[in-house]
Amino acid sequence: MVNILGLDIGGANIKAAVLKVKDNHVKGLKTATEYFPIWKMGKKKLPIILKKLLLKLGENFSFVGVTMTAELSDVYF
């Protein structure tokens, strides 16, 4: 079984999904979402929220894909 994690780190919400694949067939999907207005909460709290999401999904991941919105560039620069 291969578990693929996808993370969408947005300006107001963070979404995560785990796709379970076996023998080239999708066997399951889990999702989780957390409200996280990064401009209010601050970038230093981002790892805490990510860990919370990963604990909800409770898997070991073979692959990870991440996307982050352009609006977040103001928080990091």
N, C-alpha and C positions, 0 to 999 in steps of 0.2 A: 504494500500500500504506500502510495506517495501522497504526502500532505503538502499542499501549496498554499502559502499565506499571501494574501493581498491586503495592503494597507493604503487607505486614502486619507491623507492628513490634510484636512481643509482648514479654513480660517475659523470656522465655528463648530465643526463636527469632525470626529475621527471615526472612520468606518474600517472594519476588518472582516475578512472572509477567508474561510479555509475550505478548499476544494479537495476532496478525497478521490484519488484516482487509482484504479487497479486494472491491470491488463488493458490499458487505453480506454477504460470506461469510467465515467463519473459514478462514484458510489455514494457520495454524500456532500452536503454543503452546510456549513455553519456560518452565521454572521453575528456581528456585535457592533453596536454604535455607542459612542459617548459624546455628549455635548461638551465641547471644550473651546471656548472663545479664547484663542491663544493671545490675542491683543490685550485681554483682561487678565488672564491667568498667568501669562508669561511663559517663555520658552523653557525655563528651567523645570517646569512641572510636566512638560511633555513626556519624559520617560516614565513618570508615575502613571499617567493615563494609558500609555502604551502597554505597560506591564499589566494593568488592570484588564485591558482588553484581551491580552494574551492568556491571562488566567481564566477568563470566561470561556475561551475557545479550547483550552486545555489539550493541546496537541504538540507533538514534535514536528517540526517543519523541514521538509526536504528542500524547498525553494521558497524564496520571498521576493515579492514585487512591491515597490513603494512608489506612490505618486504624491506630490505636494503642490498645492496651488501657488500661483505666482504672487498672490496677495501676501503670502507669508514672508516674502523676501524682505519686506520692511522690518519684520521682527528680528531678522538675522543680520541685517546690515545697517 
